[in-house]
Amino acid sequence: ASEEKWLVKNVQLEMQGDWTKWLGLMARDVSWNKLLYQQGEYLLKFQLNATTETCATPANLRRWGAVNTGTCRLCQTRVATLAHILNLCPVALKQSRFTWRHDSVLLEIQYLLRPFVSLQSALVKQKGPVKAMPLPALKSSFVKAGQAPKAKSKPAPPASVFLQASDWQLRFDLHYDEKGAKAQTRFPDEIVVSPLCPDIVIWSKTLRMVIFIELTVPWEENIDKAQLRKDERYRSLELLCEQDKWQVRRFEIEVGARGYVAPSFARAWTALGLPPKLRKDLRRNCSDKALLCSYVIYLARFNVLWEPRPPLTPKRAELSLKQ
């Protein structure tokens, strides 16, 4: 009862209660060990204030009577709420601030996924491929009259799809030139010719299977909209591949700008058969990187200039926290 009263009170607040609308997202790791020893004081403060939307944004400063205007310093036209600063400002978008955060999260996935797929391919070369598990027969769900239903056993985790072939190739949309400017990544021509290219493309010519993984780092309240938008964007590419006899598996995954992870993230890696430890590491690392990059973007909210830069590696992330 006390928890329900607390929830109702927070929902009734105009802004601070907005986070209660996305309680279904996978919570960030806020264990005491991490709060005390792994997450710096300033990043922790930003995490808490960003969740309740009480950061010192121009919009909040105006609301609190500290300034006369809450206009965004970059675009000069819109109210600079935290959502605007982290996800909506057209100038920040054009300067690739949001792309930099997106690709920093994508780089975390590449660091963990590429070695895992290579290891799986090596196992296939050594022991042979694992056949895909067929769906259970429908009749097994029925119980004859007079018989007691069998105790349900916990279903076995799906075998890694990467154990079905040894020729998996991966392509990440993470091409940058020497100056830190992003270059265009082409979709593999050996599959189909298309101007579209998802963030991650994984394919096996032996299986004639291609996997699309599209990452989005949206404002948490807009995760559902982001998923629908990406679903529509790559549907035509999926159909084009299927017309050329490719089996397509497509996933849209979302990591919120404040580090909260959508359920689609875990579903994708589970469906592909990644082990629990790797899924946990992926979620934690991507969550941390999204939050850190959003903090950097927030700190630069009054800086009109933003130089091109490559995605943050873990070492660069530590340096950014110290500065």
C-alpha positions in Angstrom: 0.0 0.0 0.0 2.8 2.4 0.9 4.5 1.6 -2.4 1.3 2.3 -4.3 0.9 5.7 -2.6 4.6 6.5 -3.4 4.0 5.7 -7.1 0.8 7.7 -7.3 2.5 10.7 -5.7 5.3 10.6 -8.2 3.0 10.1 -11.2 1.1 13.2 -10.2 4.2 15.3 -10.4 4.4 17.2 -13.7 8.0 16.3 -14.6 9.8 14.4 -11.9 7.2 11.6 -12.2 7.8 11.0 -16.0 10.2 8.2 -15.2 7.4 6.1 -13.7 5.9 5.8 -17.2 8.9 3.6 -18.3 9.2 1.3 -15.2 9.1 -1.6 -17.7 12.6 -0.9 -18.8 15.5 -2.9 -17.5 16.9 -1.0 -14.4 20.4 0.2 -14.3 22.8 -1.4 -11.9 22.6 0.7 -8.8 24.1 -1.7 -6.3 26.0 0.0 -3.4 29.3 -1.5 -4.6 28.9 0.2 -8.0 27.6 3.5 -6.6 30.5 3.7 -4.1 33.5 2.4 -6.0 32.8 2.3 -9.7 30.6 5.3 -10.6 32.0 8.8 -9.9 30.2 11.3 -7.8 29.4 13.6 -10.7 28.1 10.9 -12.9 26.0 9.5 -10.1 24.5 12.9 -9.5 23.7 13.3 -13.2 22.1 9.9 -13.3 19.7 10.7 -10.4 18.9 14.2 -11.7 18.4 13.0 -15.3 16.0 10.3 -14.1 13.9 12.8 -12.3 14.5 15.6 -14.8 15.9 18.0 -12.2 19.2 18.8 -14.0 20.2 22.4 -14.3 18.9 22.8 -17.9 18.0 26.2 -19.2 14.3 25.1 -19.1 14.6 24.2 -15.4 16.7 27.3 -14.5 13.9 29.5 -16.0 11.3 27.5 -14.1 13.3 28.0 -10.9 13.6 31.7 -11.5 17.4 31.7 -12.0 17.4 33.0 -15.6 14.9 34.9 -17.8 15.0 32.6 -20.8 15.1 28.8 -21.2 16.0 28.8 -24.9 18.6 26.3 -26.2 22.0 27.9 -26.7 22.6 25.8 -29.8 19.5 26.1 -31.9 18.2 29.4 -30.3 14.6 28.5 -31.1 13.4 25.8 -28.7 13.1 25.4 -24.9 16.2 23.4 -23.7 14.7 20.6 -21.6 16.9 17.6 -20.9 15.1 15.7 -23.6 15.9 18.5 -26.1 19.6 18.6 -25.0 20.1 14.8 -25.1 17.9 13.8 -28.1 16.0 16.5 -29.9 18.1 19.5 -30.7 18.5 19.8 -34.5 21.9 21.6 -34.2 23.3 18.9 -31.9 22.0 16.3 -34.3 23.7 17.9 -37.3 26.9 18.2 -35.3 26.7 14.4 -34.7 26.6 14.7 -30.9 23.9 12.0 -30.8 25.7 9.9 -33.4 28.8 10.0 -31.3 26.9 8.6 -28.3 25.1 6.0 -30.5 28.4 4.8 -32.0 30.1 4.7 -28.6 27.4 2.3 -27.5 27.7 0.3 -30.7 31.4 0.0 -30.2 30.8 -1.7 -26.9 28.7 -4.3 -28.7 31.4 -4.8 -31.3 34.1 -5.4 -28.6 32.1 -8.2 -27.0 30.2 -9.7 -30.0 33.0 -10.1 -32.5 35.3 -12.2 -30.3 32.3 -14.4 -29.3 31.3 -15.1 -32.9 35.0 -15.9 -33.8 35.1 -18.3 -30.9 31.9 -20.0 -32.0 33.2 -20.3 -35.6 36.4 -22.0 -34.2 34.3 -24.5 -32.3 32.3 -25.3 -35.4 35.5 -26.0 -37.4 36.7 -28.2 -34.6 33.5 -30.2 -33.7 31.1 -29.5 -36.6 27.9 -27.4 -36.8 25.0 -27.7 -34.4 21.6 -28.2 -36.1 18.9 -25.7 -35.5 16.4 -27.0 -32.8 12.9 -27.8 -34.3 9.8 -26.4 -32.7 8.1 -28.8 -30.2 5.2 -30.9 -31.6 1.8 -29.4 -30.9 0.4 -32.6 -29.5 2.8 -32.5 -26.6 0.7 -29.6 -25.2 -2.4 -31.8 -24.7 -3.3 -34.0 -21.8 -5.5 -37.1 -22.2 -8.6 -37.5 -20.1 -7.9 -39.1 -16.8 -4.2 -38.3 -16.9 -2.4 -35.8 -14.7 -0.4 -33.2 -16.6 3.3 -33.7 -16.6 5.4 -31.3 -14.6 6.7 -28.6 -16.8 10.4 -28.6 -17.1 12.4 -25.4 -17.6 13.1 -25.0 -21.3 16.7 -25.3 -22.3 18.3 -22.1 -23.5 18.5 -21.8 -27.2 21.7 -22.9 -28.8 23.8 -20.1 -30.3 22.9 -19.5 -33.9 26.6 -19.0 -34.5 27.2 -22.7 -33.8 25.4 -23.6 -37.0 28.2 -22.4 -39.4 31.8 -21.4 -39.4 31.8 -18.7 -42.0 30.0 -15.9 -40.2 31.0 -12.4 -41.2 30.3 -9.2 -39.3 30.0 -5.6 -40.4 29.5 -2.7 -38.0 28.6 0.8 -39.1 31.7 2.2 -37.4 33.9 3.5 -40.2 35.7 6.8 -39.3 38.4 8.7 -41.1 41.6 10.0 -39.6 40.0 13.3 -38.5 37.2 11.6 -36.6 34.5 12.1 -39.2 32.2 9.2 -39.9 32.3 7.5 -43.3 29.5 5.6 -44.9 29.3 1.8 -44.4 28.0 -0.2 -47.4 25.7 -3.1 -47.1 27.4 -6.3 -48.2 27.1 -6.6 -52.0 27.3 -10.4 -51.9 23.9 -10.4 -50.2 22.0 -7.6 -52.1 22.8 -4.1 -53.4 21.1 -1.5 -51.2 21.8 2.0 -50.0 20.5 1.0 -46.6 22.8 -0.6 -44.0 21.8 -1.5 -40.4 24.2 -0.9 -37.6 25.2 -4.5 -37.4 25.0 -7.0 -40.3 26.0 -10.6 -39.6 25.8 -13.2 -42.4 26.7 -16.8 -43.4 26.8 -17.8 -47.0 26.7 -21.5 -46.0 23.4 -21.1 -44.2 22.3 -18.2 -46.5 21.2 -16.4 -43.4 21.6 -12.7 -42.6 21.0 -11.0 -39.3 20.2 -7.3 -39.0 20.6 -5.6 -35.6 19.7 -1.9 -35.5 20.6 0.1 -32.4 18.8 3.2 -31.2 19.7 5.4 -28.2 16.4 7.3 -27.7 14.8 9.4 -24.9 13.3 6.7 -22.7 9.7 7.9 -23.2 10.2 7.5 -27.0 11.5 4.0 -27.1 8.3 2.5 -28.6 8.3 5.2 -31.3 11.9 4.5 -32.1 11.3 0.8 -32.5 8.4 1.4 -34.9 10.4 3.8 -36.9 13.4 1.4 -37.4 11.0 -1.4 -38.1 9.5 0.5 -41.0 12.9 1.7 -42.3 14.4 -1.8 -42.8 11.4 -3.7 -43.8 12.1 -3.1 -47.5 15.7 -4.4 -47.1 14.4 -7.5 -45.4 12.0 -8.2 -48.3 14.8 -7.6 -50.8 17.0 -10.2 -49.1 14.2 -12.7 -48.9 13.4 -12.4 -52.6 17.0 -13.4 -53.2 16.5 -16.6 -51.0 18.2 -15.3 -47.9 16.8 -16.1 -44.5 16.6 -12.9 -42.5 16.5 -12.4 -38.8 16.0 -8.8 -37.8 16.2 -7.1 -34.4 15.7 -3.6 -33.2 17.4 -2.9 -29.8 17.2 0.2 -27.7 19.4 1.6 -24.9 17.9 4.8 -23.4 19.9 8.0 -23.3 19.9 7.9 -19.5 21.2 4.3 -19.5 17.9 2.4 -19.1 17.7 -0.6 -21.4 14.6 -1.7 -23.3 13.5 -5.4 -23.0 14.1 -5.7 -26.8 17.9 -5.6 -26.0 17.8 -8.9 -23.9 15.3 -10.6 -26.3 17.6 -10.1 -29.3 20.7 -11.6 -27.6 18.7 -14.4 -26.1 17.2 -15.3 -29.4 20.7 -15.5 -30.9 21.8 -17.8 -28.2 24.3 -15.6 -26.4 25.2 -17.0 -22.9 23.8 -15.2 -19.8 27.2 -13.8 -18.7 27.8 -12.2 -22.1 24.2 -10.8 -22.2 24.7 -9.3 -18.7 28.1 -7.7 -19.7 26.5 -6.3 -22.9 23.6 -4.7 -21.0 25.9 -3.2 -18.3 28.5 -1.9 -20.7 26.0 -0.4 -23.1 24.0 1.1 -20.3 27.1 2.7 -18.7 28.4 4.0 -22.0 25.0 5.6 -23.0 24.8 7.4 -19.6 28.4 8.6 -19.8 28.1 10.0 -23.3 24.8 11.7 -22.4 26.6 13.3 -19.4 29.3 14.6 -21.8 26.6 16.0 -24.1 24.9 17.6 -21.2 28.1 19.2 -20.0 28.5 20.7 -23.6 25.0 22.1 -23.6 26.3 25.7 -23.7 29.1 24.9 -26.2 28.2 26.0 -29.7 31.1 24.2 -31.2 31.5 20.4 -31.3 34.5 18.9 -33.1 34.1 15.5 -34.9 35.4 12.7 -32.8 35.5 8.9 -32.9 33.4 6.8 -30.5 34.5 6.5 -26.9 36.6 3.4 -26.1 36.7 2.3 -22.4 40.1 4.1 -21.9 38.8 7.3 -23.4 35.7 7.0 -21.2 37.9 7.0 -18.1 39.8 10.1 -19.3 36.5 11.9 -20.0 35.3 11.3 -16.4 38.6 12.8 -15.0 38.3 16.0 -17.1 
